[in-house]
Amino acid sequence: MATIHVDGGSRGNPGPAAFAFVIHVPGQPDVEGAGTIGTATNNIAEYTALIRALQKSAELGLREVDILSDSELMVKQMNGEYRVKNAELQDLYAEAQELRRHFQKVTLAHVRREKNKRADELCNLALDGKPLDTPSRAVTGTHKPAPAPKVHASDHAVRADVLACLAAAAKSWAANGPEQPPVGLVWDQIWYILEDGNVLKKKKAN
């Protein structure tokens, strides 16, 4: 069981926003990630942090994750205690629930901010434009704002194909090691799925 702390923040709400996560697997170095998402609300940033953490966890081949967040709203929405009434959050909620289904077990619990200190620190580093003070396993980046435009049915099909590809690769990596299949091959498969779905431009022939 991996323990994951997630955090998202916005200075202005809405304003400059960022996400962060810390993935802890016993006996292994922590995997930390953070990045900016443009102008967004606190809640959008919190959901973005959850989604990025789930994506990274799948990439690492994790099957059971315990997620801790200081966003009571997000946790209760994900656990079915609150309805998602905000239209901007509905797509992010759906994406997070879809990612959740690819794991054997995912639990979400609310913690006080002082119990989420490292994720909060990483989020503020990203907002300040500072590099993460972490080992090479850190994942950083600047991302497009989390609020996504409404998608068509074909876009959902492409997303499902990409997730299926990642899930199959993660299952193989967990059973056979990180090189079976090679990461480059998995990326090529995803690239072609996105090309066929008209999400990315076709690669130019050499």
MARKEMI-753985 format. One record per residue (C-alpha): x, y, z; residue number from 1. Coordinates in steps of 0.1 Angstrom, whole numbers. Example, Ala and Ser with C-alpha at 12.3 -4.5 7.8 and 13.67 -1.06 7.14 Angstrom:
! residues 2
<xx: 123, yy: -45, zz: 78, pos: 1>
<xx: 137, yy: -11, zz: 71, pos: 2>
//
This chain:
! residues 206
<xx: 0, yy: 0, zz: 0, pos: 1>
<xx: 15, yy: 33, zz: -11, pos: 2>
<xx: 6, yy: 65, zz: 8, pos: 3>
<xx: 1, yy: 96, zz: -13, pos: 4>
<xx: -2, yy: 132, zz: -1, pos: 5>
<xx: -18, yy: 156, zz: -26, pos: 6>
<xx: -22, yy: 193, zz: -25, pos: 7>
<xx: -34, yy: 221, zz: -48, pos: 8>
<xx: -35, yy: 258, zz: -43, pos: 9>
<xx: -45, yy: 291, zz: -59, pos: 10>
<xx: -33, yy: 326, zz: -50, pos: 11>
<xx: -64, yy: 347, zz: -56, pos: 12>
<xx: -89, yy: 319, zz: -60, pos: 13>
<xx: -91, yy: 321, zz: -90, pos: 14>
<xx: -55, yy: 331, zz: -96, pos: 15>
<xx: -21, yy: 315, zz: -103, pos: 16>
<xx: -25, yy: 279, zz: -93, pos: 17>
<xx: -3, yy: 248, zz: -88, pos: 18>
<xx: -5, yy: 211, zz: -78, pos: 19>
<xx: 18, yy: 188, zz: -59, pos: 20>
<xx: 20, yy: 152, zz: -47, pos: 21>
<xx: 43, yy: 130, zz: -27, pos: 22>
<xx: 42, yy: 92, zz: -33, pos: 23>
<xx: 56, yy: 71, zz: -5, pos: 24>
<xx: 62, yy: 34, zz: -10, pos: 25>
<xx: 79, yy: 16, zz: 20, pos: 26>
<xx: 115, yy: 9, zz: 14, pos: 27>
<xx: 118, yy: 32, zz: -16, pos: 28>
<xx: 127, yy: 69, zz: -22, pos: 29>
<xx: 96, yy: 92, zz: -22, pos: 30>
<xx: 84, yy: 103, zz: -57, pos: 31>
<xx: 75, yy: 140, zz: -56, pos: 32>
<xx: 59, yy: 160, zz: -83, pos: 33>
<xx: 46, yy: 196, zz: -87, pos: 34>
<xx: 37, yy: 220, zz: -114, pos: 35>
<xx: 17, yy: 251, zz: -123, pos: 36>
<xx: -16, yy: 250, zz: -141, pos: 37>
<xx: -22, yy: 287, zz: -150, pos: 38>
<xx: -51, yy: 305, zz: -136, pos: 39>
<xx: -76, yy: 283, zz: -117, pos: 40>
<xx: -95, yy: 279, zz: -84, pos: 41>
<xx: -83, yy: 261, zz: -53, pos: 42>
<xx: -107, yy: 232, zz: -60, pos: 43>
<xx: -95, yy: 228, zz: -96, pos: 44>
<xx: -59, yy: 227, zz: -83, pos: 45>
<xx: -68, yy: 201, zz: -57, pos: 46>
<xx: -84, yy: 178, zz: -83, pos: 47>
<xx: -55, yy: 183, zz: -107, pos: 48>
<xx: -31, yy: 172, zz: -79, pos: 49>
<xx: -52, yy: 140, zz: -74, pos: 50>
<xx: -53, yy: 133, zz: -111, pos: 51>
<xx: -15, yy: 138, zz: -115, pos: 52>
<xx: -9, yy: 116, zz: -85, pos: 53>
<xx: -31, yy: 88, zz: -99, pos: 54>
<xx: -14, yy: 90, zz: -133, pos: 55>
<xx: 20, yy: 88, zz: -118, pos: 56>
<xx: 10, yy: 59, zz: -95, pos: 57>
<xx: -2, yy: 40, zz: -125, pos: 58>
<xx: 30, yy: 47, zz: -143, pos: 59>
<xx: 49, yy: 33, zz: -113, pos: 60>
<xx: 28, yy: 2, zz: -114, pos: 61>
<xx: 12, yy: 7, zz: -80, pos: 62>
<xx: -20, yy: -12, zz: -74, pos: 63>
<xx: -32, yy: -1, zz: -39, pos: 64>
<xx: -29, yy: 36, zz: -29, pos: 65>
<xx: -40, yy: 55, zz: 2, pos: 66>
<xx: -45, yy: 92, zz: -7, pos: 67>
<xx: -45, yy: 119, zz: 19, pos: 68>
<xx: -56, yy: 155, zz: 11, pos: 69>
<xx: -65, yy: 186, zz: 31, pos: 70>
<xx: -93, yy: 193, zz: 7, pos: 71>
<xx: -124, yy: 181, zz: 26, pos: 72>
<xx: -146, yy: 190, zz: -4, pos: 73>
<xx: -127, yy: 169, zz: -29, pos: 74>
<xx: -124, yy: 139, zz: -5, pos: 75>
<xx: -161, yy: 139, zz: 3, pos: 76>
<xx: -170, yy: 143, zz: -34, pos: 77>
<xx: -147, yy: 114, zz: -44, pos: 78>
<xx: -161, yy: 92, zz: -16, pos: 79>
<xx: -197, yy: 100, zz: -27, pos: 80>
<xx: -206, yy: 120, zz: 4, pos: 81>
<xx: -211, yy: 153, zz: -16, pos: 82>
<xx: -225, yy: 159, zz: -50, pos: 83>
<xx: -203, yy: 176, zz: -76, pos: 84>
<xx: -225, yy: 206, zz: -85, pos: 85>
<xx: -198, yy: 229, zz: -100, pos: 86>
<xx: -196, yy: 224, zz: -138, pos: 87>
<xx: -159, yy: 232, zz: -139, pos: 88>
<xx: -152, yy: 203, zz: -115, pos: 89>
<xx: -174, yy: 177, zz: -131, pos: 90>
<xx: -150, yy: 167, zz: -159, pos: 91>
<xx: -121, yy: 165, zz: -134, pos: 92>
<xx: -142, yy: 144, zz: -110, pos: 93>
<xx: -151, yy: 120, zz: -139, pos: 94>
<xx: -114, yy: 118, zz: -149, pos: 95>
<xx: -103, yy: 110, zz: -114, pos: 96>
<xx: -129, yy: 84, zz: -109, pos: 97>
<xx: -120, yy: 67, zz: -142, pos: 98>
<xx: -83, yy: 66, zz: -132, pos: 99>
<xx: -94, yy: 52, zz: -98, pos: 100>
<xx: -110, yy: 22, zz: -115, pos: 101>
<xx: -76, yy: 10, zz: -128, pos: 102>
<xx: -63, yy: 3, zz: -93, pos: 103>
<xx: -72, yy: -27, zz: -71, pos: 104>
<xx: -78, yy: -3, zz: -42, pos: 105>
<xx: -79, yy: 34, zz: -37, pos: 106>
<xx: -88, yy: 51, zz: -5, pos: 107>
<xx: -91, yy: 88, zz: 1, pos: 108>
<xx: -91, yy: 105, zz: 35, pos: 109>
<xx: -91, yy: 141, zz: 47, pos: 110>
<xx: -62, yy: 153, zz: 69, pos: 111>
<xx: -55, yy: 187, zz: 84, pos: 112>
<xx: -31, yy: 210, zz: 66, pos: 113>
<xx: -3, yy: 204, zz: 91, pos: 114>
<xx: -4, yy: 167, zz: 82, pos: 115>
<xx: 0, yy: 175, zz: 45, pos: 116>
<xx: 31, yy: 198, zz: 50, pos: 117>
<xx: 54, yy: 184, zz: 23, pos: 118>
<xx: 28, yy: 185, zz: -4, pos: 119>
<xx: 18, yy: 220, zz: 6, pos: 120>
<xx: 55, yy: 231, zz: 5, pos: 121>
<xx: 60, yy: 216, zz: -30, pos: 122>
<xx: 29, yy: 234, zz: -42, pos: 123>
<xx: 42, yy: 267, zz: -29, pos: 124>
<xx: 76, yy: 261, zz: -45, pos: 125>
<xx: 59, yy: 256, zz: -79, pos: 126>
<xx: 39, yy: 288, zz: -74, pos: 127>
<xx: 71, yy: 307, zz: -66, pos: 128>
<xx: 88, yy: 293, zz: -97, pos: 129>
<xx: 115, yy: 275, zz: -76, pos: 130>
<xx: 129, yy: 241, zz: -84, pos: 131>
<xx: 120, yy: 212, zz: -62, pos: 132>
<xx: 146, yy: 205, zz: -35, pos: 133>
<xx: 143, yy: 167, zz: -41, pos: 134>
<xx: 164, yy: 139, zz: -56, pos: 135>
<xx: 162, yy: 128, zz: -93, pos: 136>
<xx: 129, yy: 110, zz: -87, pos: 137>
<xx: 111, yy: 144, zz: -86, pos: 138>
<xx: 87, yy: 152, zz: -114, pos: 139>
<xx: 82, yy: 189, zz: -122, pos: 140>
<xx: 65, yy: 208, zz: -150, pos: 141>
<xx: 43, yy: 236, zz: -162, pos: 142>
<xx: 9, yy: 224, zz: -173, pos: 143>
<xx: -20, yy: 238, zz: -191, pos: 144>
<xx: -48, yy: 251, zz: -169, pos: 145>
<xx: -68, yy: 222, zz: -155, pos: 146>
<xx: -103, yy: 233, zz: -166, pos: 147>
<xx: -108, yy: 213, zz: -197, pos: 148>
<xx: -132, yy: 221, zz: -226, pos: 149>
<xx: -162, yy: 199, zz: -230, pos: 150>
<xx: -151, yy: 168, zz: -249, pos: 151>
<xx: -169, yy: 147, zz: -275, pos: 152>
<xx: -176, yy: 110, zz: -274, pos: 153>
<xx: -146, yy: 104, zz: -296, pos: 154>
<xx: -124, yy: 121, zz: -271, pos: 155>
<xx: -136, yy: 98, zz: -244, pos: 156>
<xx: -128, yy: 68, zz: -266, pos: 157>
<xx: -93, yy: 81, zz: -271, pos: 158>
<xx: -88, yy: 87, zz: -234, pos: 159>
<xx: -101, yy: 52, zz: -227, pos: 160>
<xx: -77, yy: 37, zz: -252, pos: 161>
<xx: -47, yy: 56, zz: -236, pos: 162>
<xx: -57, yy: 45, zz: -201, pos: 163>
<xx: -61, yy: 9, zz: -212, pos: 164>
<xx: -26, yy: 10, zz: -228, pos: 165>
<xx: -11, yy: 25, zz: -196, pos: 166>
<xx: -30, yy: 0, zz: -174, pos: 167>
<xx: -17, yy: -30, zz: -195, pos: 168>
<xx: 18, yy: -16, zz: -193, pos: 169>
<xx: 16, yy: -10, zz: -156, pos: 170>
<xx: 4, yy: -46, zz: -150, pos: 171>
<xx: 33, yy: -60, zz: -170, pos: 172>
<xx: 58, yy: -38, zz: -153, pos: 173>
<xx: 45, yy: -49, zz: -119, pos: 174>
<xx: 49, yy: -86, zz: -129, pos: 175>
<xx: 80, yy: -85, zz: -151, pos: 176>
<xx: 100, yy: -54, zz: -142, pos: 177>
<xx: 103, yy: -19, zz: -156, pos: 178>
<xx: 117, yy: -29, zz: -190, pos: 179>
<xx: 89, yy: -53, zz: -200, pos: 180>
<xx: 76, yy: -36, zz: -221, pos: 181>
<xx: 101, yy: -9, zz: -227, pos: 182>
<xx: 89, yy: 26, zz: -218, pos: 183>
<xx: 97, yy: 39, zz: -253, pos: 184>
<xx: 74, yy: 13, zz: -269, pos: 185>
<xx: 46, yy: 22, zz: -245, pos: 186>
<xx: 50, yy: 59, zz: -254, pos: 187>
<xx: 50, yy: 51, zz: -291, pos: 188>
<xx: 17, yy: 32, zz: -287, pos: 189>
<xx: 1, yy: 61, zz: -268, pos: 190>
<xx: 14, yy: 85, zz: -294, pos: 191>
<xx: -2, yy: 66, zz: -322, pos: 192>
<xx: -35, yy: 63, zz: -303, pos: 193>
<xx: -35, yy: 101, zz: -299, pos: 194>
<xx: -26, yy: 106, zz: -336, pos: 195>
<xx: -54, yy: 84, zz: -348, pos: 196>
<xx: -78, yy: 102, zz: -325, pos: 197>
<xx: -66, yy: 136, zz: -340, pos: 198>
<xx: -54, yy: 147, zz: -306, pos: 199>
<xx: -18, yy: 151, zz: -318, pos: 200>
<xx: -5, yy: 160, zz: -352, pos: 201>
<xx: 10, yy: 132, zz: -372, pos: 202>
<xx: 47, yy: 126, zz: -369, pos: 203>
<xx: 67, yy: 138, zz: -399, pos: 204>
<xx: 83, yy: 110, zz: -418, pos: 205>
<xx: 121, yy: 109, zz: -416, pos: 206>
//
